[in-house]
Amino acid sequence: MIRIIAILVGLGFAVVALVSFAVGAYTFATEETTPHLPYEEPMDVDYSFDGPLGTWDVAQLQRGYKVYKEVCSACHGLKFVAMRSLSELGYSEAQVKAEAATWQVPGIDPNTGEATMRAGVPTDQFPSPYPNAVAAAAANNNAIPPDLSLMTKARNDGTNYVASLLVGYQEPSPEVLAEHPEAAPGPGLYHNIYFPNLNLAMAPPLMNAGQVTYDDGTEATLTQMSTDVAAFLTWTAEPTLVKRKQTGWPVLIFLLFATVLAYLSKKQIWSAIKPKQHPKNAKD
């Protein structure tokens, strides 16, 4: 009886799996696909933190922070990043305190209990430029600028995507418009060859060279600023990226050593034990 029940249950699972496969195949075969807009894949930029031995370029991260502060922070926040984290970018404790004080963050008036703005301290998160989503939408043609804390992890090939998007603004070519009339930017939209829909609500934030003056004297070209802020946003999204890579190598070496040691131990323990011969193979 138990065998019959088991067989029936197995057949039930098989039927369900077969029906699910048939429905999925039919849906895939009959699904109408939308035309693929001819957007470009992100540029392939070499960063110091790429690869298994990558490290942070602290100077680049500081330049990227400057681009974020002077350009991107007008519309985008970093709500998951504490200002004290700037110490990881080579800033001293005094510099972190001074830098935090340049930001205005929401606070409470101790005398009236009303909401107010105050100078930031290292324990504060980087503030949003808007008090709420309604205000953000009203100031940006009904489009809410996303928080950038985790942006490079939220997009495929995020670092290259951010760097490419910032330099990808241009007028749509006549060939693209002739083949894809929907690629023409509508009111309040801007054409960008690296954006999947080709048009987005964000105006070009980096418009010309020299928009930011770097403290280390690096020339602030459009490409330089875009790659620097993309590197900085990679750090905000995963500040332990380099430390994780550095930790991984000792772990791999230890696992390799432990594997070899376990194999040699197994050989040593079982070396004195001979395998028992089958009677048919035993010699007379």
Buried (B, 14 or more C-beta within 10 A) or exposed (E): EEEEEEEEEEEEEEEEEEEEEEEEEEEEEEEEEEEEBBBEEBBEBEBBBEEEEBEBBBBBBBBBBBBBBEBBBEBBBBEEBEBBBBEBBEBEEEEBBEBBBEBEBEBEEEEEEEEEEBEBBBEBBBBBBBEEEEEBBEBBEEBBBBBBBBBBEEBEBBBBBBBBBBBBBEEBEEEBBEEBEEBEBEEEBBBBBBBEEBBBBBEBBBEEEEBBEBEEEBEBBBBBBBBBBBBBBBBBBBBEBBEEBBEEEEEEEEEEEEEEEEEEEEEEEEEEEEEEEEEEEEEE
